[in-house]
Amino acid sequence: MSGFPTRHLGSALVALVFALLAGCGGGGGGTAPGDTAPSVARQWNDLLLEAIRTDFARPTVHARNLFHVSVAMWDAWAAYDGSARGYLVDEDLVAGDVAAARNEAISYAAYRILSARFANSPGASHVLPALDQKMGDLDYSTGIVDEMGDTPAALGNRIAATVLAFGASDGSNEANDFANEHYEPVNLPLLPAFPGNPDLSDPDRWQPLALQFNVDQSGNPLPAGTVPFLSPEWGICAPFALDVGDLTIRTRSDGDYWVYHDPGPPPLLQGAGSQEYKEGFEQVLEWSALLDPTDGVQIDISPGARGNNTLGTNDGSGRPLNPSTGLPYAPQVVPAGDYYRVLAEFWADGPDSETPPGHWFVIANYVSDQPGLQRRLGGQGAVLDALEWDVKLYFALGGAIHDAAVTAWGIKGWYDYTRPISALRHMDELGQRTDVGAPSFHPDGIQLVPGRVEQITLASIAPGERHEHLAGPSNTNIGKTAVRAWRGPDAISDPETDTAGVGWILLENWWPYQRPTFVTPPFAGYVSGHSTFSRAAATVLTLFTGSEYFPGGLGKFPAPRNEFLVFEQGPSVDVVLEWATYYDASDECSLSRIYGGIHPRADDIPGRLAGSVLGADAFQKAAGYFGQGGN
């Protein structure tokens, strides 16, 4: 089984990619036995994903874009089916050639929405011509703007206008470019390029970052300085399947926060759960030390050894047999440090990324392309043609992804939780909590662990000793905390040829496994958006296909030796990410954020649990619109 297309595209390739997508419908193909070309819905979805890759990295905004375009395509398809119901536009039309009418209506609806949504994107100079070219290739005139009447073009234009009007009043504040209306951070910004975190006032709340060179997760340069919290008030955005019974409206002095599926507060250093706070963030530090492909540790990363977790745990130890072949999964033994680095970058969704919501649409398209897939809704009933399969899948998946954004960011905005770089540097500022008799003792300081987390001493900086390079001018670093961790971007001159590796560094300089121009996402950690998006999407794919397994019992993504990694050179060997089930992929995504230094475990599990509910609810609601099938 082939892997789905790599997402790491250099900026010089953007125009070429758009030209190819506009001309042929995308690299994934979208075909299956009996089909000769990608469905028109797939072609527009591919263009949307590529447009997202060149836009600002805004997971909430793009989850909404994916949902709204999916709604439009579904409503256009459903208008020509007597038993299906539209979501925003519910009409019953007739046509002599239903397939042609659907293609035309879908195209006008998608074209109008994408043209409006990406008009001011930093990639607009590539996106807008690609949209025009696609319409031309499909032999549709962009000059037809009429919304009245029963023609497919008028229907598509009418649906687009309805979706855009809905978006103008859905609580997202689109008119003001989704700007925050009342949220303000309680902490002064952290300057990651400087040691420590001396100005943090509340270690339980989110802290913005101030960067001299600031590039977002999609590779777009931003003004130097502090990046505001993305979408802290997103809980108020109109959802899909979320119910008022799931909602709690919280109030702070700065305004109301709508919180769906409220998980309760995270562990707090200054409140309940302080031990879990400390241990959870220290696990991030511990896992940072595993990002070394030269440490001699080899692990089996095949589905026979990894995955198969109980929901909300990491208790799995793999699966004995591939249910499609009846044979054991072939072992794949690779350096552990390569695997963990590939995980961190593959699931990081940057740069040039379709963001986490779009990433799961890429996975869904990959699934649809597999020759072993039978396109039966829920694994039962008639085989669907490519267009019906795609519009129904996108509608259900888009609803789940959008609800995941509304839920996760509603929780993020209310609980306003800290990130590892802030928490770990703050704990270091406090001291250490191991040696009670030492002057550096503080009960909320860092835990000392021989060989991993140590205080620098005169003996440890002696010539040839492990901390020799950390002595500082006139031995000024004696008494500071040294940790074995990924050595950070300062150890890399050229990411195409250099590897930072793992070594002893000062904890005050600790850095997540990220680029120096990004560091950590500009929003609170709790709950993990990746965990919420991924479990919701995995649940939809399981219910929609009727199986938790990838077609053929195996999904793959290749990360070629010294070609895949962006933050530094690597991997040192060919690595192929492999998953038996959608849930295995989802759980791997969740864990990748700990390796990447972005989340502690407390952020992860509540996101998985919420995503499981969101995915099931969205699929059930979407299925209620499907009726008895298509023409």
C-alpha positions as CSV (number, residue, x, y, z in Angstrom):
1,M,0.0,0.0,0.0
2,S,1.4,3.4,-1.0
3,G,1.8,6.2,1.5
4,F,-0.2,9.4,1.2
5,P,1.6,12.4,-0.4
6,T,4.2,14.2,1.6
7,R,3.1,17.6,2.9
8,H,6.5,19.3,3.3
9,L,6.6,21.5,0.2
10,G,9.2,24.2,-0.3
11,S,7.7,27.7,-1.0
12,A,9.3,27.7,-4.5
13,L,7.0,24.8,-5.4
14,V,3.7,26.5,-4.3
15,A,2.9,27.9,-7.7
16,L,3.7,24.7,-9.5
17,V,1.6,22.7,-7.0
18,F,-1.4,25.0,-7.5
19,A,-1.0,24.7,-11.3
20,L,-1.0,20.9,-11.1
21,L,-4.0,20.9,-8.7
22,A,-6.0,23.3,-10.8
23,G,-5.3,21.2,-13.9
24,C,-5.8,17.7,-12.7
25,G,-7.4,17.7,-9.3
26,G,-4.6,17.0,-7.0
27,G,-1.8,14.6,-6.3
28,G,-3.9,12.0,-4.4
29,G,-6.0,11.1,-7.4
30,G,-9.2,10.3,-5.7
31,T,-10.0,7.4,-8.0
32,A,-11.1,3.9,-7.1
33,P,-12.0,0.8,-9.2
34,G,-14.6,1.8,-11.7
35,D,-13.8,5.6,-11.6
36,T,-11.7,7.3,-14.3
37,A,-11.1,10.6,-12.5
38,P,-11.3,12.2,-9.1
39,S,-14.7,13.4,-8.2
40,V,-15.3,17.2,-8.5
41,A,-15.7,17.4,-4.8
42,R,-12.3,15.8,-4.3
43,Q,-10.8,18.3,-6.8
44,W,-12.2,21.3,-4.9
45,N,-11.1,19.8,-1.6
46,D,-7.6,19.4,-2.9
47,L,-7.6,23.0,-3.9
48,L,-8.9,24.0,-0.5
49,L,-6.2,22.1,1.3
50,E,-3.5,23.7,-0.8
51,A,-5.0,27.1,-0.2
52,I,-4.8,26.4,3.6
53,R,-1.2,25.5,3.2
54,T,-0.3,29.0,2.0
55,D,-2.6,30.9,4.4
56,F,-1.9,31.8,8.0
57,A,-1.8,28.8,10.3
58,R,-5.1,29.1,12.0
59,P,-6.6,25.7,12.9
60,T,-9.9,27.1,14.1
61,V,-10.4,29.2,11.0
62,H,-9.5,26.4,8.7
63,A,-11.6,23.8,10.5
64,R,-14.5,26.2,9.8
65,N,-13.5,26.6,6.2
66,L,-13.3,22.9,5.7
67,F,-16.7,22.5,7.3
68,H,-18.4,25.3,5.4
69,V,-17.1,24.2,2.0
70,S,-18.1,20.6,2.8
71,V,-21.6,21.8,3.7
72,A,-21.9,23.7,0.4
73,M,-20.8,20.6,-1.6
74,W,-23.2,18.4,0.3
75,D,-26.2,20.8,-0.1
76,A,-25.5,21.0,-3.8
77,W,-25.4,17.2,-4.1
78,A,-28.5,16.7,-2.0
79,A,-30.6,19.1,-4.0
80,Y,-30.8,16.5,-6.7
81,D,-31.7,13.6,-4.4
82,G,-35.3,13.1,-3.3
83,S,-34.5,11.6,0.1
84,A,-31.5,13.6,1.2
85,R,-31.7,16.9,3.1
86,G,-29.6,19.9,2.7
87,Y,-28.0,21.5,5.8
88,L,-28.2,25.2,5.1
89,V,-29.9,25.1,1.7
90,D,-32.5,22.3,1.4
91,E,-34.0,22.3,-2.1
92,D,-35.4,19.7,-4.5
93,L,-34.4,20.2,-8.1
94,V,-34.6,18.1,-11.2
95,A,-32.1,17.8,-14.1
96,G,-31.9,15.8,-17.2
97,D,-28.3,14.9,-16.4
98,V,-28.1,14.7,-12.6
99,A,-24.3,14.0,-12.5
100,A,-23.5,17.0,-14.6
101,A,-25.8,19.2,-12.7
102,R,-24.3,18.2,-9.4
103,N,-20.7,18.8,-10.7
104,E,-21.7,22.2,-11.9
105,A,-23.6,23.2,-8.7
106,I,-20.8,21.9,-6.5
107,S,-18.2,23.8,-8.5
108,Y,-19.9,27.2,-8.4
109,A,-20.6,26.8,-4.6
110,A,-17.0,25.8,-3.8
111,Y,-15.5,28.4,-6.2
112,R,-17.5,31.3,-4.7
113,I,-16.7,30.4,-1.1
114,L,-13.0,29.8,-1.6
115,S,-12.6,33.0,-3.6
116,A,-14.2,34.9,-0.8
117,R,-12.4,33.2,2.1
118,F,-8.9,33.4,0.6
119,A,-9.1,36.8,-1.1
120,N,-6.8,38.3,1.5
121,S,-4.6,35.3,2.2
122,P,-0.9,35.6,1.9
123,G,-1.1,33.0,-0.8
124,A,-3.9,34.7,-2.7
125,S,-1.7,35.4,-5.8
126,H,-1.5,31.6,-6.2
127,V,-4.9,30.6,-4.8
128,L,-7.2,32.8,-6.8
129,P,-5.7,32.1,-10.3
130,A,-5.8,28.4,-9.4
131,L,-9.5,28.6,-8.6
132,D,-10.2,30.4,-11.9
133,Q,-8.2,27.9,-13.8
134,K,-10.1,25.0,-12.2
135,M,-13.4,26.6,-13.3
136,G,-12.0,27.0,-16.8
137,D,-10.8,23.4,-17.0
138,L,-14.2,22.3,-16.0
139,D,-15.7,24.5,-18.7
140,Y,-17.7,26.7,-16.3
141,S,-17.8,30.5,-16.6
142,T,-16.8,32.5,-13.6
143,G,-18.9,35.3,-15.0
144,I,-22.2,33.6,-14.2
145,V,-23.1,35.2,-10.9
146,D,-26.9,34.8,-11.0
147,E,-28.4,33.3,-7.8
148,M,-32.0,33.1,-9.0
149,G,-33.5,30.2,-10.9
150,D,-33.1,26.4,-11.1
151,T,-29.9,26.2,-13.1
152,P,-27.0,24.3,-11.4
153,A,-24.9,27.5,-11.6
154,A,-27.6,29.5,-9.9
155,L,-28.0,26.9,-7.2
156,G,-24.3,26.8,-6.5
157,N,-24.1,30.6,-6.3
158,R,-27.1,30.6,-4.0
159,I,-25.6,28.0,-1.7
160,A,-22.4,29.9,-1.6
161,A,-24.2,33.2,-0.7
162,T,-26.1,31.4,2.0
163,V,-22.9,29.8,3.5
164,L,-21.1,33.1,3.4
165,A,-24.0,34.9,5.1
166,F,-24.2,32.2,7.7
167,G,-20.4,32.7,8.4
168,A,-20.9,36.4,8.8
169,S,-23.1,35.9,11.8
170,D,-21.8,32.6,13.3
171,G,-19.9,34.3,16.2
172,S,-16.4,33.9,14.6
173,N,-15.9,37.6,14.1
174,E,-14.9,37.0,10.5
175,A,-15.7,40.7,9.6
176,N,-12.8,41.7,11.8
177,D,-10.5,38.9,10.6
178,F,-11.4,36.8,13.6
179,A,-9.8,39.2,16.1
180,N,-10.3,38.6,19.8
181,E,-13.0,40.8,21.3
182,H,-12.1,40.8,24.9
183,Y,-9.4,38.3,25.9
184,E,-6.1,39.6,27.3
185,P,-3.2,37.5,28.7
186,V,-2.4,37.8,32.4
187,N,1.3,37.2,31.9
188,L,4.0,39.3,30.3
189,P,5.6,37.7,27.2
190,L,8.4,35.2,27.5
191,L,11.5,36.0,25.4
192,P,12.7,32.5,24.5
193,A,16.0,33.7,23.1
194,F,17.0,34.9,26.6
195,P,17.6,32.6,29.6
196,G,14.9,31.7,32.0
197,N,11.4,33.0,32.5
198,P,11.8,35.8,35.1
199,D,8.6,37.8,34.4
200,L,6.0,35.1,34.8
201,S,3.3,36.1,37.3
202,D,0.9,33.1,37.1
203,P,2.5,29.7,36.2
204,D,-1.0,28.2,35.7
205,R,-2.0,30.6,32.9
206,W,-0.9,31.0,29.3
207,Q,2.1,33.2,28.5
208,P,2.6,34.8,25.1
209,L,6.0,34.6,23.3
210,A,7.9,37.5,21.9
211,L,10.2,36.7,19.0
212,Q,12.6,38.8,17.0
213,F,11.9,36.7,13.9
214,N,8.4,35.3,13.8
215,V,7.2,32.8,11.3
216,D,3.9,31.0,11.7
217,Q,3.3,27.3,11.5
218,S,2.6,27.6,7.7
219,G,5.8,29.4,7.0
220,N,4.4,32.9,6.7
221,P,6.5,35.7,8.1
222,L,4.8,37.7,10.8
223,P,5.7,41.0,12.4
224,A,8.3,40.7,15.1
225,G,7.0,40.8,18.7
226,T,4.2,39.2,20.6
227,V,1.7,36.9,18.8
228,P,-1.8,37.1,20.3
229,F,-3.8,34.1,21.5
230,L,-5.5,32.5,18.5
231,S,-9.3,32.2,19.0
232,P,-9.7,32.2,22.8
233,E,-13.4,33.0,22.3
234,W,-14.0,30.4,19.6
235,G,-16.4,28.5,21.8
236,I,-19.2,30.9,20.8
237,C,-18.8,30.0,17.1
238,A,-21.9,28.2,15.8
239,P,-21.2,24.4,15.9
240,F,-22.5,21.4,14.0
241,A,-23.6,18.6,16.3
242,L,-22.9,20.2,19.7
243,D,-25.9,20.5,21.8
244,V,-26.9,23.1,24.4
245,G,-26.8,20.3,26.9
246,D,-23.1,20.0,26.3
247,L,-22.5,23.8,27.0
248,T,-21.4,25.6,30.1
249,I,-21.1,29.4,29.8
250,R,-18.2,30.7,32.0
251,T,-17.6,34.3,32.9
252,R,-14.4,36.2,33.8
253,S,-14.0,39.9,34.2
254,D,-13.0,40.1,30.5
255,G,-16.1,38.4,29.2
256,D,-18.1,35.2,28.7
257,Y,-16.5,31.9,27.5
258,W,-18.6,29.2,26.0
259,V,-17.3,25.8,27.0
260,Y,-18.6,22.5,25.5
261,H,-17.9,19.2,27.2
262,D,-16.1,21.0,30.0
263,P,-13.5,18.6,31.4
264,G,-12.8,20.6,34.5
265,P,-9.5,22.4,35.3
266,P,-6.1,21.0,34.4
267,P,-3.5,20.3,37.1
268,L,-2.4,23.6,38.7
269,L,1.0,24.4,40.2
270,Q,-0.7,26.8,42.7
271,G,-3.8,24.6,43.3
272,A,-5.2,21.1,42.9
273,G,-3.0,18.7,41.0
274,S,0.3,20.3,41.7
275,Q,2.2,17.0,41.7
276,E,0.7,16.0,38.3
277,Y,1.6,19.5,37.0
278,K,5.2,19.0,37.9
279,E,5.5,15.4,36.8
280,G,3.7,16.0,33.5
281,F,5.9,18.9,32.4
282,E,9.0,17.0,33.6
283,Q,7.9,14.1,31.3
284,V,8.1,16.5,28.4
285,L,11.7,17.2,29.5
286,E,12.4,13.5,29.8
287,W,11.1,12.7,26.3
288,S,13.1,15.6,24.9
289,A,16.2,13.5,25.7
290,L,14.9,10.7,23.4
291,L,15.3,12.7,20.2
292,D,18.8,11.4,19.5
293,P,19.2,8.9,16.6
294,T,22.7,8.1,17.7
295,D,22.0,6.8,21.2
296,G,21.9,3.2,20.0
297,V,18.3,2.6,21.1
298,Q,16.4,0.6,18.4
299,I,12.6,0.0,18.6
300,D,10.0,-1.8,16.5
301,I,7.5,0.8,15.2
302,S,5.2,-1.6,13.4
303,P,1.6,-2.1,14.3
304,G,2.6,-5.5,15.7
305,A,4.4,-3.7,18.5
306,R,2.7,-0.3,18.9
307,G,-0.9,0.9,19.2
308,N,-4.1,-0.9,20.2
309,N,-4.7,1.4,23.2
310,T,-7.8,1.5,25.3
311,L,-9.4,4.9,24.8
312,G,-7.8,7.5,27.1
313,T,-4.7,5.4,27.8
314,N,-1.4,4.3,26.3
315,D,-1.7,0.7,27.4
316,G,-1.5,-1.0,24.0
317,S,1.4,-3.2,22.9
318,G,0.4,-3.7,19.2
319,R,-1.8,-6.2,17.3
320,P,-0.8,-9.8,16.6
321,L,-2.3,-10.1,13.2
322,N,-3.4,-8.0,10.2
323,P,-7.1,-8.8,9.9
324,S,-7.1,-8.3,6.1
325,T,-4.2,-10.7,5.5
326,G,-4.4,-13.0,8.5
327,L,-0.6,-12.5,8.9
328,P,1.5,-10.9,11.5
329,Y,2.6,-7.3,10.9
330,A,6.2,-7.2,9.6
331,P,8.5,-5.7,12.2
332,Q,10.1,-2.4,11.4
333,V,13.1,-1.7,13.7
334,V,14.6,1.8,13.5
335,P,16.5,4.1,15.8
336,A,14.1,5.4,18.4
337,G,15.3,9.0,18.1
338,D,14.5,8.9,14.3
339,Y,11.0,7.6,15.0
340,Y,10.3,10.2,17.7
341,R,11.6,13.1,15.5
342,V,9.5,12.0,12.5
343,L,6.5,11.7,14.8
344,A,7.0,15.2,16.1
345,E,7.4,16.8,12.6
346,F,4.8,14.7,10.8
347,W,2.0,15.5,13.2
348,A,3.2,19.1,13.9
349,D,1.5,20.3,10.8
350,G,4.0,22.9,9.7
351,P,5.5,24.4,7.8
352,D,3.5,24.6,4.5
353,S,0.8,22.7,6.4
354,E,-2.9,22.2,5.9
355,T,-3.1,22.5,9.8
356,P,-4.4,19.6,11.9
357,P,-8.0,19.8,10.6
358,G,-6.8,19.6,7.0
359,H,-4.3,16.9,7.8
360,W,-7.2,14.5,8.6
361,F,-8.8,15.4,5.3
362,V,-5.6,14.4,3.7
363,I,-5.7,11.1,5.6
364,A,-9.4,10.7,4.6
365,N,-8.5,11.2,0.9
366,Y,-5.7,8.7,1.3
367,V,-8.2,6.2,2.6
368,S,-10.6,6.8,-0.2
369,D,-7.8,6.2,-2.8
370,Q,-6.9,2.7,-1.5
371,P,-7.9,-0.1,-3.9
372,G,-8.9,-2.3,-1.0
373,L,-11.6,0.2,0.1
374,Q,-15.3,-0.7,-0.6
375,R,-17.2,2.5,-0.6
376,R,-20.2,1.4,1.4
377,L,-21.5,3.8,4.1
378,G,-20.8,2.2,7.4
379,G,-19.5,-0.9,5.6
380,Q,-23.0,-1.8,4.5
381,G,-25.4,-1.3,1.6
382,A,-24.8,-0.3,-2.0
383,V,-21.4,0.7,-3.3
384,L,-21.4,4.5,-3.6
385,D,-19.9,6.3,-6.6
386,A,-16.9,8.6,-5.9
387,L,-18.9,11.8,-5.7
388,E,-21.5,10.6,-3.3
389,W,-18.8,9.0,-1.1
390,D,-16.7,12.2,-1.1
391,V,-19.5,14.7,-0.3
392,K,-20.9,12.5,2.5
393,L,-17.5,11.8,4.0
394,Y,-16.5,15.5,3.8
395,F,-19.8,16.6,5.4
396,A,-19.5,14.2,8.4
397,L,-15.7,14.8,8.8
398,G,-16.0,18.6,8.4
399,G,-18.7,18.7,11.0
400,A,-16.6,16.7,13.5
401,I,-13.5,18.7,12.8
402,H,-15.3,22.0,13.2
403,D,-17.0,20.9,16.5
404,A,-13.5,19.8,17.7
405,A,-12.2,23.3,17.1
406,V,-15.2,24.9,18.9
407,T,-14.8,22.5,21.8
408,A,-11.0,22.5,22.2
409,W,-10.6,26.3,21.8
410,G,-13.6,27.0,24.1
411,I,-11.7,25.0,26.7
412,K,-8.4,26.6,25.9
413,G,-9.9,30.1,26.2
414,W,-11.5,29.5,29.5
415,Y,-8.7,27.6,31.3
416,D,-6.0,29.6,29.6
417,Y,-3.4,27.0,30.5
418,T,0.4,27.2,30.3
419,R,2.8,25.6,27.8
420,P,5.9,23.5,28.6
421,I,8.4,26.2,27.7
422,S,6.9,28.5,30.2
423,A,6.3,25.9,32.9
424,L,9.7,24.3,32.8
425,R,11.6,27.5,32.7
426,H,9.5,28.8,35.6
427,M,10.1,25.7,37.7
428,D,13.8,26.1,37.1
429,E,13.6,29.8,38.3
430,L,12.1,28.5,41.5
431,G,14.9,25.9,42.1
432,Q,14.9,22.2,42.8
433,R,12.6,20.1,45.0
434,T,14.9,17.1,45.7
435,D,17.5,18.2,48.2
436,V,15.5,19.8,51.0
437,G,18.6,21.0,52.8
438,A,20.1,22.9,49.8
439,P,19.7,26.6,49.5
440,S,18.1,26.1,46.0
441,F,15.2,24.0,47.5
442,H,11.7,25.0,46.5
443,P,8.7,22.6,46.8
444,D,7.6,23.6,43.3
445,G,11.0,23.4,41.7
446,I,12.4,20.9,39.3
447,Q,13.0,17.2,40.4
448,L,16.7,16.3,40.2
449,V,17.4,12.9,38.5
450,P,21.0,11.7,38.3
451,G,22.1,11.4,34.7
452,R,19.2,13.5,33.4
453,V,18.5,16.5,35.6
454,E,21.4,17.7,37.8
455,Q,22.8,20.8,39.5
456,I,26.1,22.1,38.1
457,T,28.9,21.8,40.6
458,L,32.6,22.6,40.7
459,A,33.3,18.9,40.2
460,S,30.9,18.5,37.2
461,I,32.5,21.4,35.3
462,A,36.0,20.0,35.7
463,P,37.9,19.3,32.5
464,G,36.5,16.3,30.8
465,E,33.4,16.2,33.0
466,R,29.8,16.2,31.7
467,H,29.1,19.9,32.5
468,E,32.4,21.3,31.5
469,H,30.9,23.3,28.6
470,L,28.3,24.8,30.9
471,A,30.6,26.4,33.4
472,G,29.9,29.9,32.2
473,P,32.2,33.0,32.6
474,S,34.2,32.6,35.9
475,N,32.1,29.5,36.7
476,T,28.9,31.6,37.1
477,N,26.7,28.7,36.3
478,I,27.5,26.7,39.3
479,G,24.3,25.9,41.1
480,K,22.2,26.1,38.0
481,T,20.2,23.2,36.7
482,A,21.6,21.2,33.7
483,V,19.4,18.7,31.8
484,R,20.0,16.2,29.1
485,A,17.7,17.2,26.3
486,W,17.5,18.1,22.6
487,R,20.1,20.8,22.3
488,G,17.9,23.3,20.5
489,P,18.1,25.5,17.4
490,D,21.3,27.2,18.5
491,A,23.1,23.9,17.8
492,I,21.9,24.0,14.2
493,S,23.5,26.2,11.5
494,D,21.9,24.6,8.5
495,P,18.9,22.4,9.2
496,E,19.5,20.5,5.9
497,T,22.9,19.2,7.1
498,D,23.0,19.7,10.9
499,T,21.5,17.7,13.7
500,A,21.3,19.2,17.1
501,G,21.3,15.9,19.0
502,V,20.9,15.5,22.7
503,G,23.3,16.7,25.3
504,W,23.6,18.6,28.6
505,I,22.1,22.1,28.4
506,L,21.0,24.7,30.9
507,L,17.3,24.2,31.8
508,E,16.9,28.0,31.6
509,N,17.6,27.7,27.8
510,W,15.4,24.6,27.2
511,W,13.6,24.7,23.9
512,P,10.8,22.5,22.4
513,Y,11.6,20.5,19.3
514,Q,10.6,23.3,17.0
515,R,12.0,26.0,14.8
516,P,13.4,29.2,16.5
517,T,10.9,31.3,14.5
518,F,7.9,29.4,15.9
519,V,8.7,27.8,19.3
520,T,5.2,26.9,20.4
521,P,1.7,27.5,19.1
522,P,0.1,30.9,20.0
523,F,-2.7,29.7,22.2
524,A,-3.2,27.8,25.5
525,G,-2.3,24.2,25.8
526,Y,-5.3,22.6,27.6
527,V,-6.8,20.8,25.9
528,S,-4.7,19.5,23.0
529,G,-6.3,20.5,19.7
530,H,-4.3,17.7,18.0
531,S,-5.8,15.1,20.4
532,T,-9.3,16.4,20.0
533,F,-9.2,16.8,16.2
534,S,-7.5,13.4,15.7
535,R,-9.8,11.3,17.9
536,A,-12.9,13.0,16.4
537,A,-11.6,12.4,12.8
538,A,-10.6,8.8,13.6
539,T,-14.1,8.1,15.0
540,V,-15.8,9.5,11.9
541,L,-13.5,7.4,9.6
542,T,-14.3,4.3,11.7
543,L,-18.0,4.8,11.6
544,F,-18.1,6.0,8.0
545,T,-16.1,3.1,6.5
546,G,-17.5,0.5,8.9
547,S,-14.1,-0.5,10.1
548,E,-11.6,0.9,12.5
549,Y,-8.8,-0.5,10.3
550,F,-7.2,1.2,7.3
551,P,-8.0,-0.5,4.1
552,G,-5.9,-3.7,3.9
553,G,-5.3,-3.4,7.6
554,L,-2.4,-0.9,7.2
555,G,-1.9,2.8,6.6
556,K,1.5,4.1,5.7
557,F,3.5,7.3,5.5
558,P,7.1,7.2,4.2
559,A,9.8,9.6,5.7
560,P,12.9,9.1,3.5
561,R,16.3,9.2,4.9
562,N,17.7,12.7,5.2
563,E,14.8,14.1,3.2
564,F,11.8,14.4,5.5
565,L,12.8,16.4,8.6
566,V,12.7,20.2,8.4
567,F,13.8,21.3,11.9
568,E,17.1,19.4,11.4
569,Q,18.7,16.8,9.2
570,G,17.1,13.4,9.2
571,P,15.9,10.8,9.7
572,S,19.1,8.9,9.6
573,V,17.4,5.9,8.0
574,D,14.2,5.4,6.0
575,V,11.3,5.5,8.4
576,V,7.7,4.5,7.5
577,L,5.0,5.5,9.9
578,E,2.5,2.6,10.0
579,W,-0.9,2.3,11.6
580,A,-3.4,-0.6,11.8
581,T,-6.3,1.6,12.7
582,Y,-7.5,5.2,12.6
583,Y,-7.4,5.2,16.4
584,D,-3.7,4.1,16.4
585,A,-2.9,7.0,14.1
586,S,-4.9,9.3,16.4
587,D,-3.1,8.2,19.5
588,E,0.3,8.5,17.8
589,C,-0.6,12.1,16.9
590,S,-1.4,12.8,20.5
591,L,1.9,11.4,21.8
592,S,3.9,13.3,19.2
593,R,3.0,16.5,20.9
594,I,4.8,15.4,24.0
595,Y,7.9,14.5,22.0
596,G,7.7,17.8,20.3
597,G,7.7,19.7,23.6
598,I,4.3,21.2,23.0
599,H,1.9,19.5,25.5
600,P,2.1,17.6,28.8
601,R,0.0,14.5,29.2
602,A,-2.7,16.4,31.1
603,D,-3.5,18.3,27.8
604,D,-3.7,15.0,25.8
605,I,-6.2,12.6,27.4
606,P,-9.1,15.0,27.9
607,G,-8.8,15.9,24.2
608,R,-9.0,12.3,23.2
609,L,-12.0,11.7,25.3
610,A,-13.8,14.7,24.0
611,G,-12.9,13.9,20.4
612,S,-14.4,10.4,20.7
613,V,-17.8,11.9,21.6
614,L,-17.6,14.7,19.0
615,G,-16.8,12.3,16.2
616,A,-19.7,10.0,17.0
617,D,-22.2,12.8,17.4
618,A,-21.1,14.5,14.2
619,F,-21.4,11.3,12.2
620,Q,-24.8,10.5,13.6
621,K,-26.1,14.0,12.8
622,A,-24.6,14.0,9.3
623,A,-26.1,10.5,8.6
624,G,-29.5,12.0,9.5
625,Y,-29.2,14.2,6.4
626,F,-28.3,11.4,4.0
627,G,-31.7,9.8,3.6
628,Q,-31.9,6.5,1.7
629,G,-29.0,7.0,-0.7
630,G,-28.4,8.7,-4.0
631,N,-29.2,8.4,-7.7
